[in-house]
Amino acid sequence: MITAGTLTLLQVARGNFPLEITIIIFMLLFSIIGLLTSFRLKAELEECLHDIHQIAASGGLDSLMALSREDGIPIRYPKFRWIFPWFYALVSFGFLALLAVKLFSLR
């Protein structure tokens, strides 16, 4: 919602170069903060999942784990924990490219 509102404001501010650059830099910083936060949350999630697996294995309860192994073959499932880091990386790159286009179109 923040990105959509800010892009709408960017459309309204068309022609006001300092305001456009300020909005783009704000969104670039906002997306970089989101990228760093999503990396941190992903790392914490993986640590917690590892700890849960260790606790279940020490108690002999790994067969009750939702993503346990069947016949020694690990079950393959998509790792959605990468969705937010990829999204924020893509958005950061997009705002960086938009900033470059705005700055180089000035010349």
Secondary structure, 3 states (H helix, E strand, C coil): CHHHHHHHHHHHCCCCHHHHHHHHHHHHHHHHHHHHHHHHHHHHHHHHHHHHHHHHHHCCCHHHCCCCCECCECCCCCCHHHHHHHHHHHHHHHHHHHHHHHHHHCC
